[in-house]
């Protein structure tokens, strides 16, 4: 039987499967099982995939929670745009808003404390990429993503949008300070 010409017997599915084909089916199945087990292994032991929570919300509801958090915890403002720097209470919840083309506000965390950072977008899909620790989350409008993080080193961490969001995408940067 040839792959170019149609088979003389039109009921090809009734033909016996050749030994070589069985071998390739077996190899593909075993490889698929190895990859399936490795995904579970790397999620649990590889510390590469973040476990996070996501909840349905609206931009208005999330913005109201975030603005209340910002009003209660602002310690100063920075940059020309007067972006508030907000100290997240130790072990508490922090809120970050993604919108064209900014992350709002700047968060201030303490080294060694565990925080829940809530993320949501007000307009389009954005990517939350925390550098240099390589935490990546896709932030989708209508969802509140909750990421647990425990900073282990002091410093300034950059938040980069890694999901193209329009003409000002290249300037969508934010910061998290760890003290």
Secondary structure, 3 states (H helix, E strand, C coil): CCCCCCCCCCCHHHCCCCHHHHHHHHHHHHHHHHHHHHHHHHHHHCCCCCCEEEEECCHHHHHHHHHHHHHHHEEEEECCCCEEEEECCCCCEEEEEEECCEEECEEEECCCCEEEEEEEECCCCEEEEEECCCEEEEECECEEEEEEEECCCCEEEEEECCCCCCCCHHHCEEEEEEC
